[in-house]
Amino acid sequence: MQVKFKKMNRQLVVKLEGELDHHTSIEIREKIDREINKSPIKDLIFDFEKLSFMDSSGIGVIIGRYKLIQKRNGKTGLVNANPQVMRIIHISGLHKIIPVFGSVNDALAQM
């Protein structure tokens, strides 16, 4: 599992590559938290373009970061999920809490 970050002003794009599951969730959560706490990040966008699999542990990582960003009066968004990951997002009801956008640019513009 790899995670890459891209900052634009007070917005952070988190690009996940590989599988976000119980084996990787703790490490990924810690990396994202460190990046958020390094600078005054307000909004967070998860880019799932290269995410091949996610289980309930991944949902927990996303919800936890959503709550962290909410405390900063910021917004969280999801983009580029493949059909399998999108199915998990819908089954869990995550899409009712965190908006899903068509692209990073869409998310940046609407957040």
WOLINMO-V583893 format. One record per pair of residues at least 6 apart in sequence whose ideal C-beta (glycine too) atoms are under 7 Angstrom apart, sorted by the first residue. I is the first residue (numbers start at 0). J is the second residue. If there is no record, write none. Layout:
I/J ; I/J
//
This chain:
0/17 ; 0/18 ; 0/19 ; 0/23 ; 0/27 ; 1/16 ; 1/17 ; 2/13 ; 2/14 ; 2/15 ; 2/27 ; 2/30 ; 2/31 ; 3/14 ; 4/11 ; 4/13 ; 4/34 ; 5/12 ; 6/38 ; 7/107 ; 9/39 ; 9/40 ; 9/41 ; 9/42 ; 10/41 ; 10/42 ; 10/44 ; 10/107 ; 10/110 ; 11/34 ; 11/35 ; 11/40 ; 11/43 ; 12/44 ; 12/46 ; 12/103 ; 13/31 ; 13/43 ; 13/44 ; 13/45 ; 13/46 ; 14/46 ; 14/49 ; 15/45 ; 15/47 ; 15/49 ; 15/50 ; 16/49 ; 16/50 ; 17/51 ; 18/51 ; 18/52 ; 19/27 ; 19/50 ; 19/53 ; 19/57 ; 19/60 ; 20/52 ; 20/53 ; 20/54 ; 20/56 ; 20/57 ; 21/54 ; 21/56 ; 24/56 ; 24/57 ; 24/59 ; 24/60 ; 27/60 ; 28/60 ; 28/63 ; 31/64 ; 35/67 ; 41/71 ; 41/73 ; 42/68 ; 42/73 ; 42/74 ; 42/110 ; 43/64 ; 43/68 ; 43/73 ; 43/75 ; 44/76 ; 44/78 ; 44/103 ; 44/106 ; 45/61 ; 45/77 ; 46/78 ; 46/79 ; 46/103 ; 47/77 ; 47/78 ; 47/79 ; 47/80 ; 47/84 ; 48/79 ; 50/84 ; 52/83 ; 53/84 ; 53/87 ; 58/91 ; 58/93 ; 61/93 ; 61/97 ; 64/75 ; 65/75 ; 65/96 ; 65/97 ; 68/74 ; 68/75 ; 74/110 ; 75/97 ; 76/97 ; 76/98 ; 76/100 ; 76/106 ; 76/110 ; 77/88 ; 77/97 ; 77/99 ; 78/100 ; 78/102 ; 78/103 ; 78/106 ; 80/88 ; 80/99 ; 88/94 ; 88/99 ; 100/106 ; 100/109
//
